[in-house]
């Protein structure tokens, strides 16, 4: 009798647990799993403006033999190489600096850094359009005040760096908040013991802070990589993928194939390839950064 009552209580708890999880589970299946499966299926079909038809691996052969596709991959990887290290390092430096401030000042500066991340990307991009304007932009005005020549910010040689700077200012705030929270979780006893042993601040940062931040750093690096691969709206508004396809990323190319050229099968095939690339890079990052992590 007692065993039956325990089993009944356990069953009710399991059912109530599943009921709490069910809404999010349904959302995940409907808006994440189903679209992924649909995209995989669609990548094997073509579209002739009237109906879909079976294309097999033709879409994948098309993109793998397309020079512009490989150029977009290189452009995207360039964005990743610019953004991920800079976001991680700058956010870590800011978080460590803020950690020494009083609580009220920490809250103020964290909010200030975080606000661009929750502001409309379109609004921020329009502000940066003014800054990068070649004739009356703020960027060239500042250079002129220092006696320097004007720069074609969105030209072939500087467009990638200029756009990366925009993404950096938008993305660094969330990383600062994450690092700040992780720094607050490190026991102060570690630093006090190290200080009594005569350890210098840099030694404590190297031996205590960095190892304890490894899980957080892994999170920032992986999410930053995924975000860098998915940069789209800023490029669409600022350059449209130009000049001379210099800022055409794989996301930009997917948009053009799907909604400009109406090649939905090709666009889905590119999306699948992008998913595979991101998964492989995230796996390597996990293997590389996980070795010294203790959860």
HELIX and SHEET records of a PDB file:
HELIX    1   1 UNK A    2  UNK A   28  1                                  27    
HELIX    2   2 UNK A   29  UNK A   33  3                                   5    
HELIX    3   3 UNK A   34  UNK A   42  1                                   9    
HELIX    4   4 UNK A   58  UNK A   64  1                                   7    
HELIX    5   5 UNK A   67  UNK A   98  1                                  32    
HELIX    6   6 UNK A  103  UNK A  115  1                                  13    
HELIX    7   7 UNK A  116  UNK A  118  5                                   3    
HELIX    8   8 UNK A  121  UNK A  132  1                                  12    
HELIX    9   9 UNK A  138  UNK A  145  1                                   8    
HELIX   10  10 UNK A  159  UNK A  184  1                                  26    
HELIX   11  11 UNK A  188  UNK A  196  1                                   9    
HELIX   12  12 UNK A  201  UNK A  204  1                                   4    
HELIX   13  13 UNK A  205  UNK A  209  3                                   5    
HELIX   14  14 UNK A  210  UNK A  212  1                                   3    
HELIX   15  15 UNK A  214  UNK A  229  1                                  16    
HELIX   16  16 UNK A  233  UNK A  238  1                                   6    
HELIX   17  17 UNK A  250  UNK A  255  1                                   6    
HELIX   18  18 UNK A  256  UNK A  260  3                                   5    
HELIX   19  19 UNK A  264  UNK A  290  1                                  27    
SHEET    1   A 2 UNK A  45  UNK A  47  0                                        
SHEET    2   A 2 UNK A  52  UNK A  54 -1                                        
END                                                                             
